[in-house]
Amino acid sequence: MEFSARKIAEILNGTIEGNPDVSINQLSKIEEGDEGTLTFLANPKYTNFIYSTKASVVIVDQSFIPEKPIKCTLIKVDDPYSAFAKLLEAYNTIKLNKIGISDKAFISKNAKLGNDVYIGEFAIIGEKVSIGDNSKIYPGVIIGENVIIDKNTTLFYGVKIYSDNKIGKNCTLHAGVIVGGDGFGFAPQDDNNYKKIAQIGNVIIKDNVEIGANSTIDRATLGSTIINKGVKLDNLIQIAHNVEIGENTVMAALAGVSGSTKIGKNCMVGGQTGFAGHLTIGNNVKVAAQSGVASNFPDDSIIMGAPAYDAKECRKSFVHIRNLSKYAEKIKELEKNIEELKQKIE
């Protein structure tokens, strides 16, 4: 992909200072820029790099005035950071805009494919699968029977979707995601063995969801495990059977949610957080990283710790915990004083 500075300025509604015909084929950091790349200057701390960068084009603020000669072409905009973000999004859209079906893919005869679908090498599309318009199925993806995938959804390399699950519009599942594996259901027996409980439900992922690499979402025992609209899950997250995650909730890497727990809307969950099963977490709840959530919490709670409780109270406790050795020494000193007083009294 190659664009001129003039074309980029048109896209960003910016003004050019320098050569409008210089060609750009890649984006870069300002300190690492090379010929043929475009970068941006938004943070004043990086201003010195604009005089040494080898990048061909730099996006800058309208108010920027060089203090010494520069070699690059400038595109002046109202907000360099937002302008560069817009270019990143456009670049990524173009790069990922794959269309066509590989002759090395296996597609069931009764699968339904929408318009402008991409299916890569060695992908397997099972019986009665439906894939919506503009969806992208990358190499190595396996989709089981009766799966429904709506339009504009992307499944990256090696994603596995078990049978009977549903994925909405504009979703992105990154490499290695597994949707619809069995929930962890085993009944203890008298002989200390465990009998597997059949997991016959499914997973429903609604619109605008993004799921990070190697995350797993288990199918329900009965009913559905539900990931609601706008949810964003980081890498390496485990969602157990019959869990429901509310709209626009975000979870950082290595979090895990046990079976049948319900997490509300607009929650923020830190990395390595664990939720016990059968809990109800309200809306707008914030959970600090590495928390162990073992009880229900109402709307707007801010919690941390293991077990998790009110963040303010938890921070107060940490102050005392850091001083435990001092408290222990003080107690020893007080015990010694009491003993000496006892001896004098006697």
N, C-alpha and C positions, 0 to 999 in steps of 0.2 A: 504494500500500500504506500502510495506516494502522493503528497499534497504540496502545493506551493504555499508560501507565507500569505500570499494574497487570499487564497481560498480559506485558509484558517482564520484570517482576520474577518472575512465575511461571515463565517460560522459564528464567531464570537462577538461580532459587531464591534470590533476593535479598530484602532488606527495603526498604520505601519510607519516605522522609522527605519530606513535601510532598504535592502534589496527585496522587493515584493515577489520576485520570481524564484528565490532560493527554495530548493526542494527539501522536504521533510519526509523521512520514512520510518522514524522511530521516536519514542518519547524517552526522556532521561531525567535524572537528578541534575541540578545545576552544577554541582561539584564534579560530576562524572560525565558531563555532556561531551559528545563527540560530533564531528562533522556529519550533517544530515539528521541531527536530532533536534527535538524541541523540548524546552524546559520552561520553568516559571520561577519568578522571584516574588514571594509574598512575605517572608520573614526578614526583617532588616538585618538579622544576624548573618544572613547569607549574601549580603550585598557585595562583599569583596569578590565573591566567585564570578560575578557578572563580568568582571574585567579580565578574568583568566579562563573562563569556560570556553570549550571548543564547540559548544552547541551552536547550531546555525541560527536558531530563533529562540528568543526568550520572551515570555509573556510577563509584562510588568504593569504596575499601577499607572494610571493616567498622570499622576503627579511626579513620576520618577524622572529625574534629570541626571544623566551621567556626570560624574565629577572628573572623569578622564576618558580617553578614547576607548571605544569598544569595537570589537570586530563583528559581533552578532547583529542580526536584524531584530528589532523590538516590535512587539505587538502590544499596544497600550489598551488596557481595559479597566473597567470600574473595580473589579474584584478578581485579581490574578488567581487566587486559590480556587474560587468557584469556576472560573473559566477553564482552568486546567482539569478540574474534576469533570467538567462537561466533555472535554476532549477525551479523557480516560474512558468515560462511559461510551462515547461514540466509537473509539478505537476498539474497545472490547466487543461492542455489538457487531462491528464489521468483522472482526477476527473470528467470532463465534457463529457468524451467520452461515452455517453450513446447510446445504440442501442436497438431497439425492440419497439413493438407497444402494448400499454396497451389494454387489453380487455374492459377497462372502457372508452376508447375514442370512439367518434362517427366520422366515416369517410364515406363520401359520396361514393357510389359505383363507380361513374365515376371520382373520384379523382385519380391523378397519383402520386405515391410515388417512389422516387429513391431508390438506394441501401443504406443499412446501415442507414436508417432513424430512428430517435427516436421520438415517439409520446407518451406523458405522459397521466396520468389519466384525464378524463373529458375534454380533448381537443376536439374541434369541427372543423372538416375539411369540408368545404362546397362543393357545386357542382362545378365540372370542375376545381378544384384546382390542381396545379402542384407543387410538392415539390422535390427539387433536391437531389442528393446523399449526404449522410453524414450530412444532416440538422437535427437540434434538435428542436422539438416542445414540450415545457415543459407543465406540468399540467395547466389546466385552460385557455389555449390559444384558441381563437376563430378566425377562418380564413373564411371570406366570399367567395361567389362564384367568380369564374374566377380569382382568385389570382394566381400569378406566383411567386414562391420562388426558387431561384437558389441554387446551391450546397454549402455546408459548412456554411450554415447560421443558427444562433441560435435565437430562440424566447423564452425568459424566461417567468416565471409564469405570467399568466393573460394578456399577450399581446393581443390586438384586432386589426385585420386587416380587414377593410371593403372591400366590393367587388371591383373587377376590378383593384386592385393595383399590382405593380410589385416590387419585392425586389431582389437585385442582389446577387452575390457570396460573401462569407466570411463576411457577415454582422452579427452584434449582436444587438438585440433589448432587452433592459432590462425590468424588470418587470413593468407592467402597461402602457407601451407605446401604444398609439392609433394612427393608421395610416388610414387616409381616411375618418375621420369624416367630416361633412359638413363645408365648408367655411362659414364665418360670412357674409352672403349676404342678406340684407333686404332693400327693396325700400320704402322710406317714402311716405305715402298716404295723400290725402287732409284732412282726418279726424284725422290726427296725429297718425294713426296706421302704422304698417310696414308690407309690403307684402314680404314673403319669396321668394327669388330667388333660383330656383332649382340649385343644385350643381352637375353637371353631368360629370365632369372630373374625374381625378384619381391622384394618387401619384406614382411617379417613384423614387425608391431608388436604386442607382447604387452600384457597387462593393465596398467592404472594408469599409462600413459605420458602425459606432457604435452610437447608440442612447441611452441616459441615461434614468433611471427610470422615469415613469410618464410624459414623454414628449409627445407632440401631434403634428401631422402633418396633416393639413386639405387638403382634396381633392380640386382640381381646380373647378372653376365654369364651364369653358370650357378648354380643353387642359389638362395640367399636372402641378402639383406641383413637382419640381424636386430637389432631393438631390443628388448631383454628387459624383463621385468616391472619396473615402478617407475622406469624411466629418466626423467629430467627434462632436456630440452634447452631452452636459452634461445633468444632470437631470432637469426636470421641465422647459423645453423649449417649446415655442409655435411657430410653423411655420404656417402661414396663407395660404389661397388659392392662387394658382398661383405664389407663391414665388419660386425662384431658388437660391440654394446655390452652389457656385462654388467648384471645386475640392480642397480637402485637407484644406478646411476652418474649423476652430475649434471655438466652441461657449461655453462659460461657463454658469453655471446654472442660471435659471430665466430670460434668455434673451427672447425677443419676437420680431417677425418679422411680420409686417402687410402686407396685401394682395398686390400681384404683385410686390413686391420689389425684385430686383436682386442683390445678393451679389457675388463678384468675387472670384477668386481662391486664395488660400493661405492666407486668411484673418484670423485675430485673434480678437475675440470679447469677451470682459470682461463680467462678471456676471451682471445681472440686467440691461442690455442694452436694450433699446427699439428702434425699427426702425419704422418710419412712412411708409405709403403705397406708392407704385408706385415710389420708389427711385431706382437709379442705383449706386451701390457702386463698385469701381474698384477692381483690383487685389492687393494683398499684403497690404491691408489696416489694420491698427491696431486701435481698438476702446477700450478706457479705460472703466473700470467697471462703471456702473450706468450712462452711457451716454444716451442722448436722441438724436437720429439721425433723423433730420428733413429735410435734403437736400442731394443732390447728392455729392459724393466725388470721385476724380480721383484716379488712381493707386498710391500706395505707400504713401497714406495719413496716418498721425497719428493724431487721433482726440480724444477729451474728452469734457466733460461738457454737460449741458442741457440748450439750444440746443447745440449740439456738434459743435466744430470748431477746428482749428489747436491747437494741444496740447501745443506747446510752448507758443502761445499767451494766451491760457487758463490759464496756470500756472502763467504767468505774471499778469493776471487779479485776480487770487486768492490772490496774494501778496497784491494787493490794497484792495480787499474785507476784508482781515484780519485786515487792518488798517483803516477801515471805521470810527470806533468810534474816532480815533485820528484825522482823517480828519474833522469829524463833529465838534469836539472841536476847531480845528484850524479855521474853518470857523466862528464859533461863536465869537472867539476872534478877527478875522479880521473885522467882522461886527461891533463889539463893538468899535474897533479902528476907523473905518470909521465914525461911528456916532459921536464919540468924536471930530474928525477933522471937521466934518460939523458944529458942535456947535461952535467951536472956530472961524471958518471962518465967521459965521453969527454974 
